[in-house]
Amino acid sequence: MNWSASVGASSYRISRGPGPGAYNISFTTADTTYTDSTAQNGTSYYYAIAAVNANDESLNSADVSATALAPPGNVTLTPGNAQVTVDWQLSTGATSYKVKRGTSPGTYSSLFTTAAPPYVDSTVLSNATYYYAVSAIKGGSESANSTEANVRLGTPGEIVWVDDQSNFPANAQLFADSDAWTWVSSNPSPFSGIESHQSSTYGGLHQHFFMNSSDTLTMDPNDTMFCYVYLNPATLPNGIMLQWLDAGLTGWEHRAYWGASISPWGVEGTASLRRIGNLPAAGGWVRLEVPATLVGLDNLTINGMAFTIGSGGATWDRAGKVLGNATNRPPTGVSATAGDGQVRISWQPASGATGYRVKRGTASGIYTTTFNASGSPYIDATAQNGTTYYYVVSTLQGANESVNSTEVSARPIFPAPTGVGALPADTRVTISWQSVGGATSYSVKRGTSSGVYSTVFSAASSPYQDNAVQNGTTYFYVVSALRNAEESANSAERIQSREGRGKASTARTAIRSSPTRSATRRMCKYKSLARRSISGIPARQVTRAPSKKQLPPQIASPPAGIHRTISHPACLLWISI
């Protein structure tokens, strides 16, 4: 506990009791901090502090309460495909726990709260090492952090079973035969994590192995086992071998070797002793792979593994399996369609899938949020308008998960108005649109060139009348919807051409004042309907009405290459329709 210093105080008396004001023990300190090391874990205490000097003692401070909590013990990490399961021993009196994660020892940038163990962290990335600590919580009290544990995740579709000593398969029993389990962090540098395990240099067959782990691997017929090995040219063996222990009846009769045959066990050419290839190249990390069917592990569960060498030495690192069943085929045809405050993610179903995992992030390749889906489509209703999201989907079959699908992205946004129209009149244009659900107002934007809107008007609803236009000028309009501080995209652009009510002195003036960008039809009212060439306009471009007393029908779009038509120099009215 800590407090602010009191002026004139030479020491402080800390009083403690089981309830407010009920103090049955006190402590004295000259500092403004004090650690009560006599508290019992799981018990709540009340404290008050008084300032003391040579002549007097102050009144007690207000009570504060706290519960002594032991940090959680035995934190274990189980890596999976794009997830880590964190488990720990309960702390007496704790009502919840904080799981803390970082990418370097002792520094935690992510924090998760859970009521009880285990906690599944599905926000991790592949090919990364993570460090975890757990603290216990009760009310406003928090314990110290647990002992730190770390884990290294493999590539998507990989299950890492063996890695650093701190995240070794749970409850495994370790043994050695003319060898030893020696963990090293240099010479060579580990392939992953912070350490690897090194075989002794020995003149004959020697091995170290583990068995009876409660953290088992169940093999699908299409799975592939893998392990990383480093051979030092100075201590090069003549052969190396991996063995797996079936938790059932077949025991250790699953062996694969490289180089010379060094095993006194098994039958050559069978699952009990299968040659995979030549000895790996020395001087660097090499990935060894063995299809489960070649060593008879299909549909079996393993709980042990042996690392065997003939006459030399080797260093071993990350080992596990690559998923090869139906779940290793991610969904295809993934698409993301943005909506208002949501994104619809769709995909083609994968054969044998029992479910799907939709992963989302705000940066390409980094997925920090995960959703479980029973099928396609999945609606992400937690998306925020205006934010671009990146999505991938993986296939689940039981506890197995595929690699991720191809990434797609979408940016949800408040919908733009549709059905925008513009009706001209003398020195005004009336703009109308379809209402947008939830909109509180609209922004009408106008310009004199396409895509550039220099004038903005606010409108409560449709329609809006623009009284600040000039006859004979072409205007371009768009409308956006507003919802408080949120604004939609612009609507499709509406072109209101140079039209209005008025007289044209010549046919050429009338033609130049008629639409240049629109293929809409026009209606004209004439004084004379003579069909002839007018002011250089060929007669074939002049439209004739049935009679002088009738208005002509709507004039169809001009022939190819002709953008404007007019019937007479005395046109009184032209409008877009």
C-alpha positions in Angstrom: 0.0 0.0 0.0 1.1 3.6 -0.5 -0.1 7.1 0.5 0.9 10.8 0.3 3.2 12.2 3.0 1.8 14.3 5.9 3.6 17.5 6.8 5.5 17.1 10.1 5.0 13.3 10.3 8.1 11.3 11.4 6.4 7.9 10.9 3.0 6.3 10.2 0.9 3.7 11.9 -1.0 1.2 9.7 -4.0 -0.4 11.4 -5.5 -3.6 10.0 -8.6 -5.5 10.7 -11.3 -7.8 9.3 -13.9 -5.1 8.8 -14.2 -1.3 8.6 -12.9 0.4 11.8 -12.4 -3.0 13.4 -8.6 -3.0 13.8 -6.8 -5.8 15.7 -3.2 -5.3 14.6 -1.0 -2.4 13.6 2.4 -1.8 11.9 4.7 1.2 11.9 6.9 2.5 9.1 8.8 5.7 8.4 8.1 5.4 4.6 5.0 6.2 2.6 4.7 2.6 1.3 4.2 -0.6 3.3 3.9 -4.3 2.3 1.9 -6.4 4.7 3.6 -9.8 4.4 1.5 -11.4 7.2 -1.7 -11.3 5.1 -3.3 -14.7 4.3 -4.2 -15.4 0.7 -7.9 -15.3 -0.1 -8.6 -13.1 3.0 -9.9 -9.5 2.7 -8.5 -6.9 5.1 -9.3 -3.3 5.9 -6.5 -0.7 6.5 -6.3 2.8 7.9 -3.2 5.0 8.2 -2.4 7.7 10.8 0.5 10.2 10.8 2.8 10.2 13.9 5.4 12.6 15.2 7.1 13.0 18.6 4.1 14.8 20.2 1.0 13.6 18.5 -0.8 11.2 16.2 -3.4 12.1 13.6 -6.8 10.6 13.1 -7.0 7.6 10.9 -7.4 8.0 7.2 -10.5 6.6 5.4 -10.6 2.8 5.3 -9.3 0.9 2.2 -9.7 -2.8 1.6 -7.7 -5.4 -0.2 -7.5 -9.1 -0.6 -4.2 -11.0 -0.5 -3.9 -13.2 -3.6 -1.2 -15.6 -4.6 -0.2 -15.5 -8.2 -1.6 -18.4 -10.3 0.8 -21.3 -10.5 1.9 -23.8 -13.2 1.0 -21.7 -16.2 1.1 -24.0 -19.3 0.7 -23.1 -23.0 -0.7 -25.4 -25.7 -0.1 -24.1 -29.2 -2.7 -24.8 -31.9 -3.4 -23.5 -35.4 -3.6 -19.7 -35.0 -4.4 -20.0 -31.3 -2.8 -20.7 -27.9 -4.6 -22.3 -24.9 -3.4 -20.9 -21.6 -4.0 -22.9 -18.5 -3.0 -22.4 -14.8 -3.7 -23.4 -11.2 -6.4 -21.5 -9.4 -5.6 -18.9 -6.8 -7.5 -19.1 -3.5 -10.1 -16.4 -3.3 -9.7 -15.1 -6.9 -12.9 -14.2 -8.8 -11.3 -13.7 -12.2 -7.9 -13.6 -13.9 -5.9 -11.4 -16.2 -4.0 -13.1 -19.0 -1.2 -10.9 -20.2 0.7 -11.5 -23.5 3.7 -9.9 -25.2 6.2 -10.6 -27.9 9.2 -10.1 -25.6 10.0 -11.3 -22.1 8.4 -9.3 -19.3 6.6 -6.8 -21.6 2.9 -7.4 -22.1 0.9 -5.4 -24.7 -2.3 -7.4 -24.8 -4.6 -8.1 -21.9 -7.5 -10.5 -21.6 -9.8 -11.1 -18.7 -11.5 -14.5 -17.9 -13.4 -16.0 -15.1 -11.4 -19.2 -14.9 -8.8 -21.3 -16.8 -8.3 -22.3 -19.5 -8.2 -19.2 -21.8 -8.0 -19.7 -25.6 -6.1 -16.8 -27.2 -7.2 -16.8 -30.9 -5.6 -13.4 -31.7 -2.1 -14.7 -32.2 -0.2 -14.8 -35.5 1.7 -17.7 -37.1 5.5 -17.9 -37.0 5.7 -15.8 -33.9 6.9 -16.3 -30.3 4.6 -15.1 -27.4 5.2 -14.6 -23.7 2.4 -15.0 -21.2 1.8 -14.3 -17.5 -1.4 -14.6 -15.5 -2.6 -12.6 -12.4 -5.5 -13.3 -10.0 -8.2 -10.7 -9.4 -10.7 -10.2 -6.5 -12.6 -6.9 -6.3 -10.0 -4.1 -6.7 -7.1 -6.4 -5.7 -4.7 -8.0 -8.1 -2.0 -10.5 -7.4 1.6 -10.4 -8.7 2.1 -12.0 -12.1 2.7 -15.7 -12.4 5.9 -17.1 -13.7 6.2 -16.3 -17.3 5.7 -18.9 -20.0 6.3 -18.7 -23.8 5.3 -20.5 -26.9 6.3 -20.5 -30.6 3.6 -20.8 -33.2 4.2 -22.5 -36.5 2.8 -21.8 -40.0 -0.9 -22.0 -40.7 -2.1 -25.6 -40.9 0.7 -26.7 -38.6 0.3 -28.2 -35.1 3.5 -27.5 -33.0 3.9 -30.3 -30.5 7.6 -30.0 -29.3 9.4 -26.7 -29.0 11.0 -24.9 -26.1 11.4 -26.5 -22.7 8.8 -24.2 -21.2 6.1 -25.4 -23.6 7.0 -29.0 -23.9 4.1 -31.6 -24.2 2.3 -31.6 -20.8 3.2 -34.3 -18.3 5.8 -35.9 -20.6 8.3 -38.2 -19.0 11.8 -37.6 -20.3 14.4 -40.4 -20.8 17.8 -40.8 -22.4 19.8 -43.8 -23.7 23.6 -43.0 -23.8 22.4 -39.4 -24.3 20.9 -36.5 -22.4 18.2 -33.9 -22.7 20.4 -30.8 -23.1 18.7 -27.5 -23.8 20.8 -24.9 -25.7 20.2 -21.3 -26.8 23.3 -21.0 -29.0 25.7 -23.0 -31.2 23.5 -23.2 -33.1 20.9 -20.5 -32.6 17.4 -22.1 -32.2 15.3 -22.5 -35.2 12.3 -21.2 -33.2 11.7 -19.9 -29.7 14.6 -19.4 -27.3 16.1 -22.9 -27.1 16.5 -26.3 -28.8 17.5 -29.7 -27.5 20.8 -31.2 -28.3 22.0 -34.8 -28.5 25.3 -35.7 -27.0 28.2 -36.6 -29.4 28.7 -40.3 -29.0 30.4 -43.2 -30.9 27.4 -45.5 -31.3 23.6 -45.4 -31.3 22.2 -43.0 -28.8 18.9 -41.2 -28.3 16.8 -39.1 -26.0 13.0 -39.4 -25.9 9.8 -38.7 -24.0 6.6 -40.7 -23.5 3.2 -40.7 -21.7 2.5 -37.1 -22.4 -1.1 -36.0 -21.7 -0.8 -33.6 -24.6 -1.3 -36.0 -27.5 -1.5 -35.8 -31.3 -4.2 -37.7 -33.2 -3.1 -38.4 -36.8 -5.3 -38.1 -39.9 -4.3 -40.4 -42.8 -3.3 -37.3 -44.8 -1.3 -35.6 -42.0 2.5 -35.2 -42.3 4.9 -35.3 -39.3 7.7 -32.8 -39.2 10.8 -32.0 -37.2 13.7 -29.6 -37.6 17.3 -30.8 -37.2 20.7 -29.2 -37.4 23.8 -31.3 -38.2 27.2 -30.0 -37.3 29.8 -30.9 -39.9 32.3 -31.5 -37.2 30.2 -34.2 -35.5 28.3 -35.5 -38.5 26.4 -38.8 -37.7 26.0 -41.6 -40.2 22.3 -41.7 -39.7 19.4 -40.1 -37.8 16.0 -41.5 -36.9 12.7 -40.3 -35.5 10.3 -42.6 -33.7 6.8 -42.0 -32.5 5.0 -43.8 -29.6 1.4 -44.9 -30.2 -0.7 -44.4 -27.1 -2.5 -47.7 -28.0 -1.2 -51.1 -28.9 1.6 -50.6 -31.5 4.0 -48.8 -29.2 7.2 -47.5 -30.7 6.8 -49.4 -34.0 6.7 -46.2 -36.1 10.2 -45.2 -37.3 11.6 -43.1 -40.1 15.3 -42.6 -40.8 17.7 -40.7 -43.1 21.2 -41.9 -44.1 22.4 -45.2 -42.9 20.1 -47.6 -41.1 21.1 -47.5 -37.5 18.1 -49.2 -35.8 18.2 -52.6 -34.3 14.4 -52.5 -34.2 11.7 -52.9 -36.8 11.5 -54.5 -40.2 13.2 -52.6 -43.1 10.8 -51.2 -45.6 7.7 -51.3 -43.3 6.1 -48.7 -41.1 8.3 -50.0 -38.3 11.5 -48.9 -40.1 11.1 -46.7 -43.2 14.0 -45.0 -45.0 13.0 -41.5 -46.1 16.1 -40.3 -47.8 19.8 -39.3 -47.5 21.3 -37.6 -44.5 20.3 -33.9 -44.5 22.8 -31.2 -45.4 25.0 -30.1 -42.5 25.5 -26.6 -41.3 21.9 -25.3 -41.2 18.4 -26.1 -40.1 16.6 -28.7 -42.2 13.0 -29.6 -42.0 12.3 -33.4 -42.0 8.9 -34.5 -43.1 7.2 -37.9 -42.9 3.7 -38.7 -44.2 1.7 -40.4 -41.4 0.8 -43.3 -43.5 4.4 -44.2 -44.3 5.0 -45.0 -40.6 1.6 -46.4 -39.9 0.3 -43.5 -37.8 -2.9 -42.9 -39.7 -5.9 -42.7 -37.3 -3.6 -43.3 -34.3 -2.9 -41.1 -31.3 0.7 -40.5 -30.3 2.0 -39.5 -26.8 5.8 -39.9 -27.2 8.7 -39.2 -29.6 12.3 -40.3 -29.8 15.3 -38.5 -31.4 17.9 -41.1 -32.4 21.4 -40.7 -33.8 24.2 -43.0 -35.0 27.8 -42.2 -34.2 27.7 -38.4 -34.0 25.7 -35.5 -32.7 22.7 -33.4 -33.7 20.5 -30.6 -32.5 16.7 -30.8 -32.7 13.9 -28.1 -32.6 10.3 -27.6 -33.4 8.3 -30.8 -34.2 4.6 -31.6 -34.8 2.4 -32.3 -37.7 1.0 -30.6 -40.8 -2.8 -30.9 -41.2 -3.5 -32.8 -44.4 -7.2 -33.8 -44.1 -10.2 -32.0 -45.5 -9.7 -29.1 -43.1 -6.4 -28.3 -44.7 -8.3 -27.0 -47.7 -9.6 -23.5 -46.9 -12.8 -22.2 -48.3 -12.7 -20.8 -51.9 -14.7 -18.0 -53.5 -14.4 -15.8 -50.4 -16.0 -12.4 -50.9 -16.8 -9.5 -48.6 -19.7 -7.1 -49.2 -19.9 -3.9 -47.2 -23.2 -2.7 -45.7 -24.3 -0.1 -43.2 -22.3 -1.0 -40.0 -21.8 -4.6 -41.2 -19.9 -6.7 -43.7 -21.2 -9.9 -45.3 -18.5 -12.6 -45.8 -19.4 -15.4 -48.1 -17.6 -18.5 -49.4 -18.0 -21.8 -51.1 -18.4 -24.7 -48.5 -15.4 -27.0 -48.0 -15.9 -30.8 -48.0 -16.1 -32.4 -44.6 -16.2 -29.1 -42.7 -17.9 -29.0 -39.3 -17.6 -25.2 -39.0 -15.6 -22.2 -40.1 -13.5 -19.5 -38.5 -13.8 -16.0 -39.8 -10.8 -13.8 -39.0 -10.7 -10.0 -39.2 -8.1 -7.3 -38.9 -7.6 -3.6 -39.8 -4.3 -4.3 -41.5 -3.6 -6.8 -44.3 -2.3 -10.1 -43.0 -2.9 -9.3 -39.3 -6.1 -10.7 -37.9 -7.0 -9.7 -34.3 -10.7 -10.7 -34.1 -12.1 -14.1 -34.7 -15.7 -15.3 -35.2 -17.0 -18.9 -35.4 -19.5 -19.6 -38.2 -21.5 -22.7 -38.9 -21.7 -21.9 -42.6 -21.7 -19.2 -45.3 -22.5 -16.3 -45.2 -21.3 -14.7 -42.0 -22.5 -11.2 -41.1 -20.0 -9.2 -39.1 -22.3 -6.8 -37.3 -19.5 -5.4 -35.2 -17.8 -3.6 -38.1 -17.6 0.2 -37.8 -18.5 2.4 -40.8 -15.6 4.1 -42.4 -13.0 1.4 -41.4 -11.5 -0.9 -43.9 -11.4 -4.5 -42.7 -9.4 -7.5 -44.0 -10.9 -11.0 -43.7 -9.8 -14.6 -44.2 -11.8 -17.8 -43.5 -10.5 -21.2 -42.4 -12.2 -24.5 -42.3 -12.8 -26.5 -39.1 -13.2 -30.2 -38.8 -13.4 -31.1 -35.2 -10.4 -29.6 -33.5 -8.4 -29.3 -36.7 -8.2 -26.1 -38.7 -7.2 -25.4 -42.2 -4.9 -22.8 -43.5 -6.4 -19.4 -44.2 -8.3 -18.6 -47.4 -7.4 -15.8 -49.7 -7.7 -12.4 -48.1 -10.6 -10.1 -49.0 -11.5 -6.6 -47.7 -14.5 -4.3 -47.3 -15.2 -0.9 -45.9 -18.7 -0.5 -44.4 -20.4 2.8 -44.9 -23.7 4.6 -44.4 -25.6 4.0 -47.7 -25.8 6.8 -50.2 -29.1 8.2 -51.5 -30.4 6.7 -54.7 -32.9 7.9 -57.4 -31.4 11.4 -57.5 -33.2 13.6 -60.0 -32.9 17.3 -61.0 -35.8 19.3 -62.5 -34.9 22.7 -64.0 -37.0 25.8 -64.1 -36.4 29.5 -64.6 -33.3 30.3 -62.4 -33.8 27.3 -60.2 -33.3 23.5 -60.1 -35.2 21.1 -57.8 -33.2 18.1 -56.7 -35.0 15.0 -55.3 -33.8 11.6 -54.0 -35.0 8.5 -52.2 -34.8 8.8 -48.4 -32.1 6.8 -46.6 -33.2 5.0 -43.4 -31.7 6.6 -40.3 -30.5 9.7 -42.1 -30.9 12.9 -40.0 -30.1 15.3 -42.9 -28.6 15.4 -46.4 -25.9 17.3 -48.1 -26.6 18.5 -51.7 -23.4 19.2 -53.6 -23.2 21.2 -56.8 -20.5 22.1 -59.2 -20.0 23.3 -62.8 -17.7 20.4 -63.8 -18.1 16.7 -63.3 -16.8 15.3 -60.0 -15.9 18.8 -58.6 -18.5 20.2 -56.2 -17.7 23.7 -54.9 -21.1 24.5 -53.4 -22.8 22.5 -50.6 -26.3 22.9 -49.3 -27.8 21.2 -46.2 -31.3 19.7 -46.6 -33.5 18.1 -44.0 -35.2 15.9 -46.6 -36.0 15.6 -50.3 -36.6 17.6 -52.4 -34.2 20.6 -52.2 -34.7 23.7 -54.4 -31.5 25.3 -55.6 -32.4 29.0 -56.3 -28.8 30.1 -56.9 -28.4 28.9 -60.4 -28.2 30.8 -63.7 -30.0 30.0 -66.9 -27.7 28.6 -69.6 -25.2 27.1 -67.1 -24.6 23.3 -66.8 -24.6 22.0 -63.2 -23.6 18.7 -61.7 -25.3 17.4 -58.5 -24.7 14.7 -56.0 -26.4 14.0 -52.6 -25.0 12.4 -49.5 -26.8 11.2 -46.4 -25.8 12.3 -42.9 -26.4 10.5 -39.6 -25.1 12.7 -36.8 -21.3 13.1 -37.6 -21.4 10.2 -40.1 -21.7 10.9 -43.8 -22.4 8.4 -46.6 -20.6 8.3 -49.9 -22.0 10.5 -52.7 -24.9 9.4 -54.8 -24.5 8.9 -58.5 -23.9 12.2 -60.2 -26.9 13.9 -61.8 -26.2 16.3 -64.7 -28.6 19.2 -65.1 -27.7 20.7 -68.4 -27.9 24.2 -69.8 -31.6 24.4 -70.0 -34.4 26.6 -68.8 -37.2 28.8 -70.0 -36.3 31.5 -72.6 -36.1 32.6 -76.2 -33.3 31.7 -78.6 -32.6 34.3 -81.2 -31.1 31.8 -83.7 -31.1 28.1 -84.1 -27.4 28.0 -83.4 -27.9 29.7 -80.1 -30.6 27.3 -79.2 -28.5 24.3 -80.2 -25.6 25.5 -78.2 -27.8 26.1 -75.2 -29.2 22.5 -75.3 -27.6 19.5 -73.5 -24.2 18.4 -74.6 -23.7 15.5 -72.3 -27.1 13.9 -72.0 -28.8 11.5 -74.3 -32.2 12.4 -72.8 -35.1 13.4 -75.0 -36.3 16.9 -75.4 -39.6 18.6 -76.0 -39.8 21.9 -77.9 -42.5 24.4 -78.6 -42.3 26.2 -81.9 -43.7 29.2 -83.7 -42.9 27.8 -87.1 -42.3 24.3 -88.3 -40.7 25.0 -91.6 -38.2 22.2 -92.5 -35.1 23.9 -93.8 -31.5 24.6 -93.2 -31.2 27.2 -90.4 -28.1 29.3 -89.8 -25.8 26.6 -91.2 -27.6 23.7 -89.5 -28.3 21.1 -92.2 -32.0 20.4 -92.9 -31.5 16.7 -92.0 -30.7 17.8 -88.4 -34.0 19.8 -88.2 -36.9 17.9 -86.7 -40.3 18.6 -88.2 -43.6 18.6 -86.2 -46.9 17.2 -87.7 -48.6 20.6 -87.9 -48.2 24.2 -86.9 -50.9 23.9 -84.3 -49.6 20.7 -82.6 -46.7 20.3 -80.2 -44.3 17.8 -81.5 -43.9 14.4 -79.7 -40.9 13.8 -77.5 -37.9 14.0 -79.9 -35.9 10.8 -79.9 -32.2 10.7 -79.2 -30.3 12.3 -82.1 -28.8 10.1 -84.8 -25.3 8.9 -84.3 -22.8 11.8 -84.3 -25.5 14.4 -83.7 -25.6 15.6 -80.1 -28.4 18.3 -80.4 -31.4 18.9 -82.5 -33.7 21.9 -82.9 -36.7 22.6 -85.1 -36.7 26.3 -85.5 -34.8 29.4 -84.5 -37.8 30.6 -82.5 -37.7 27.8 -79.8 -39.3 29.1 -76.7 -38.8 26.2 -74.2 -36.5 23.3 -73.8 -36.3 20.9 -70.9 -34.7 17.5 -70.0 -37.3 14.8 -69.6 
